[in-house]
């Protein structure tokens, strides 16, 4: 099967859970012998592990200029050339942030509604390329934030479309209220051009359908990772808490920092260390400075890995005892948990969102998401060797049963074949 996988493109400057999910899905499908073409829309993909197979049809800087300067109308050729240049895109990548929609109301609506002139010109170029080069059996959209593309694809090439749902509300609900309402309406209206939706947890499926019951069919396929890359044969010498995600307030790094300081002050866990990875963007610098100030009394026991590097990704988990990312919002899955489990690292997470479903018996869930409650939960698991050993065993077992990339790939391929088969039946009837 030939699959066109359309992704936003993060610029590879920091750990993006959705981007990493896409990467894993593409690699797993290719390992199963499927032909997968990766098409980034906004920013280039330059990591060796996840490179683009197509031109960039919606350069972030060009699309932004079209919305801010020309209200979505056609922009001059010279400006299109300037904003689409490699150096401009690299600059945008260094400043990108997946959880900040401030100032991007027009761009967001353009991609969801698929109606303005600038969008129309870009999507036509993309569809022309698909017709001429790589007409696939199926197209997989990485997010419903790209759903405006589906309308034109269906109109011009009638290729079956699967669309992922994950964390849309994090982006949309931070827009101005009127814009957010229009964005959600646009997703629901354009959902008729999508053959099937897929998401990463029962929690997120139920949440999104409770808000938008007319969205259509939504399947749950848990994310899978290449477990062989995360094999870990030895335990960490000193008890080490790990945080691996974007280093910002929404993801709760300050909560963990305060809990760590509390544990150190009370000497509840001798030799305790903290390891922080995942990277951050320009928008997060002030917050990271605040966290470093919190940790300053014990900075000798803290390791920062601020430069995100996909190739050293798995090494991070081999150097920690437990993973804890005390997110302030309702997480749809938490891919970092699946990665940690493959290394035998249990989780300590708030009992919100998908965490009860994703963690199960592979860690501790605590109630109110405060530094005091988190400190108590961390102390419980790190001062009880038998409990820690049990959770380690459960984490490894859960990783094998549910979060293996081969399991995910088989489920995705089954879904793709069903969608393509249904589409062929519909075409025959018409």
N, C-alpha and C positions, 0 to 999 in steps of 0.2 A: 504494500500500500504506500502511496506517495502522500505525505502529510506536509502541509505548509503551516508552520508554527509562527504566529505573529505575536511579537513581544514588544513592550514599550522600549526597552533598552535603558539601563540605568547609568551607563557610562563607566561601570566597573569600579567606581570610586569608594564604595562601601558595601557592607553586607545588606542586601535586599532579599528578604525572605521569599517574595513572589518571584524574583528573578532567579534565585537559586532553585526554587521549585521547578521553574521552566527548564532550567539547565538539566536537572536530574531527569525530568520526563523525556526530554529530547535524547539524552544519552542512553537511557534505558530502552527506548523504542528502537534506536539505531542498533543496539546490541541484539535486539530480536530480529534484525534483518530488515527493518522498515526504512524506507527512504524519507528522511525528514529534512525539510528546508527551513532554516531559521531566518526570519525577517524582522529585524528591529525597526521601530518606527521613528523614535525621537533622538536617541543618542547611540553612538557606535558601540559595538562589542569587540573588545580587543584582547580579552583573556584567551590564552591558548586553549583552555578547556571549553569555551563557549563563544565561537566566532560567528559572525553574520555570513549568510550565503547570498545575500541580495544587497542592492543599493539601499540607501536610507531615503524613504519616500516622504516622511513627515519630519524633517529636521526640527528639533525643538526650538532652536533660535529663530528659524524662519516662520514657524507656526506662531510663535510668541509675537514676533514683529507684526505679522499679519493681523493679529487680534488687537494688539495695543495701538498700532499706528494707523491701521487701515480698516478697523472694525470688521475684519473677516473678509474683506474684498481682495481682489487680486493685487499683488505687490509688484513694484518695478523689478525688471530683470536683474539690475545691478545689485539691488538689495537682497534678492533671492540668492545671488551668487555669494555675496558677502556673508550673509547669515548662515549659509550652508557650507562654508569653508571648514576645513579640518580643524584649524586653530580655534575658530569660534565655537565649534562643537566640543572640543576638548576643554575650553574654558567653562562652558555650560556644564559639562560633566563634573568638573571639580567643584562646582557650586550646587549640584543637584541634591534634592532631598525628597524622598518618597512620601513623607507624611506631612508635608507642608503645601497646602493648596492656596496659600495667600497670594493674591494677585493673579491667579490663574483661572478666574471664573470663565472668561471668554474662551480660553483654550479648552477647558474641560467640557463646556457646552458644545463647542464645535465638534469634538471627537465623539461625543455621545449622540448628538442630534444629527450630525452629518448633513448639514444644510447650507452652510455659507460658501461663498465663492472660492476662497483660498483652500478650504477643505476639499471641495469638489475637484479643483485642479490637481491636487496631490493624489487623491484617491483614483482619479482617472489614469494617472501615470502608473500607479501601482497595479491597477487592473490590466493595463496594456502590457506590462511586464509579465504578469501572470499568464496572459494569453499567449505571449510570444515565447516564453522561456520554460516555465515550470507549472503547467496546469496540473494541480494536485487532485487527488481523489477526495480529500477533505481538508478543511481549514480549521485550525484551532486558535481562537482568540485568547490571549493570556488573561484578559480582564474585560468585564462589561463596560469599563471606562473607554473602551475602544469600539463600542457596539455600533456607532454610526457607520463604520466600515462595512458591517454586515449587510446593511440595506443596499448599498451599491453593488456589492459582490453578488447578492441574490438577483438583482436586476440585470446584471450584465453577463455573468458567467454561471449562475445557478449551481454553485458548488456547495455541498453540505457543510454546515458550520456547527462546531462545538465551541462553547464559551465557558471559561473558568470564572468562578465567583470566589473572591477572597479579599476581604478588608476594604471593599468599596466604600463602606460607611465612614471609614477613617478619613478618607479624602473628601467625600462629598459633604458630609455633615459639618465640616469646618468651613465650607463656603458660606457666603452671605445667604440668609435664609431663603429669599426668593429664588436665587440661583440654584441652591440645593434642591428645592422642590421641583424646579424645571429639569434638573439633571436626573432625578429619580423618575420623573414622568417620561423623560426621553428613553431611559433604559427599558422601562416597561413597554412603551410604544414600539421600540425597535426590537424587543425580544421576539416578535413574530418572525423576524428574519433569521433567528437562531434555531437550529434543529434540536439542540439539547444543551443544557447547562450541567456543569460538573463543579463540585466544591470539595473541600478537604476535611470536613467534619459534619456529623449529624447536627451538632450545635449550630453551625453557621447556616446549613440548609434550612433548619427550622426557623432560625431567626429571620433570614431574608424572606422566606415564604410567609411568615407571620406579618411582615410589613407589606409584601407584594404578592398576594396569593395567585395573581394572574400571570406570574412570570413563566410558568410552564414546567416542563419536566426538569428536575434537578437530581443528579446522581451524586453519591458520596464515594470518592476514591481517596483513601489516605495517601499522603506523600510517602515516597520510598527513596531510600538512599543506597548507595553502593557500600554495603556493610564491610566488605573486604578492606576498603580504604581506612576504616576506623578501628581495625583490630588493635587491641591493647592487652598485652600479656603481663604487665606489671602494674602494681599499685603506686600511687603517688606517695613519696616519703612523708610529706607534711600535709595535714588537712588543708585543702585548697578549694575555695568557692569560685565558681566560674560564672561570668556574665558574658554572653556572646550575642549581640544584636546591635542595632544602631544605638549609639551613646547619646540618648536624649531623654527629656523629661517624661514623655509619653510611655517610654519603655521602662521607666522606674529605676534607672541606675542610681539616683540619689537615695531611694528607699533602701536599696541594698548597701550603699555606702554607709548610711546611718546605722544599719543593723550590724555591719562589720565592725564599725567603731565601738558600738555598744558591747559586742562580744569581746573585743580586745581590751576594753577598759575593765571589764569584769573578769577577764582571764578565764573564761568558761571553756575555751578550747585552746590548750597550749599549742604554740607553733602555727596558729591559724594564718593563712595567706589568702589573698584575693587576686584573681586574674581577670582582666577586663579586655575584651576584644570585639571586633566587628566594625570599627571605624566610625567616623562622624563627618558631617558636612559643615560648611561655613555657618549655617544657621544654628548649629549646635555648639559652637565654640565657647560662648559665654556660659552655657550650662555645664560643659565639661570643666571649665575653670572653676565653677562653683563646687562640683563634685571633688575635684582635686583639693580644694580648700578643706572640705569635710574630712578627707582622708589624710591630710598633711601630718597629723601626729603619728601615723603609722605607715607613712609612705614607703618605708623600707620593706614592708610586707605586701606591697601592692605592685603588680606588674601590669603595665598598659601596653596593649598592642593596637596602636592607633592607626597604623597603615594596613588597611584590609588587603589581604593577599589570598586569593582562592587556593593557590597551590599549597600553602601551609595551613589551610583551614582545619584539616583533621588533627593536626598536631596540637592544636589548642586543647581539644578535649582529652588528650592523653596526659595533660598536665594538671587536670583538676580532679577533685573528688566528687563534687556535686555541681549541678547546674542550677542557677536561680536567676530568672528574669522577671521581676515583680511588676509586670505590665499594668498600667493604669486603666486600660480599656479591655474590652472583652475579645481576647485573642481568638482568631478563627482556627488556628492549629498550633503554631509554634514549631517551625521546622528545626530550630536549634535543639528542641527536646528529642526529636527523632535522631538527630546526629549524636547527641550526648548518650542516648540509650545504646547506640551501636558500640560505644566505647565502654559500656558498663557503668556510666555515670547516672545515678538517680537524680530526680528533680525535686526541688522545693519551690512550690508555686502557690499563688493565691487560688482559692477555690472559685474561680470566676471563668466565664466564657467556656471555651472548649477544654480547659485544663483537666477537669474531672474525667472527661472522655479520653483525652490523649494520654494522660499520665497513668491513670488506672492504679495498679499496685506497684508502679515503678518509681515511687517517691512519696513525698508528704505534701498534702494540700492543707493550707491554713486559711482561717476565716478572713477577718478584716485585714486589708492590705496596708499594714503599718509596719514600720521598722521594728517595733517591739514584738509583734506577732511573728514576723519573719525571723528575728533573732532567736526566738524560742524554738521555732521549727528547725532552724539550722543546728542549734545546740542539741536538739533531740537526736537527730540523725548522725551528727558528727561525734557524739560522745557515747554512742551505743554501737559497738562493733558488730554485734549480731544483727541488729536492725539494718545497719548499713550493708552488710553482706547479703541479707535477704532482698533488699531493694536493688542491689547490683544484679543479682541473679534474675529478678523480675524484669529489670530493664533490658537485659540481653535477650531474654525470652520474648518479650514484647516486640523488640526490634526485629527479630527473626520472623515472627508470625505475621506482623502487621505492616512494618515500615521498611520492608525490603524492596529495592527498586524493581526487582523482577516481578514481584506481586503487583506493584503499581502498573508496570508496563502491560502485563497481561490483562488487567482490568480495563485500562485505557483502550487497548487494541480491541477487546471485546465490544466496548462501547462504540468505538469508531465503526466497526463492521456492522453493528446494528443500525447506526445512523445512516451509513452509506446504503445499506440494504433497504431501509425504509424509504430513503430518497429515490432509489431506483424504482421501487414499487409505485410511488407517487407519480414519477415522471411517465411511467408506462400507462398509468390510468388517465393522465392528461394528454 
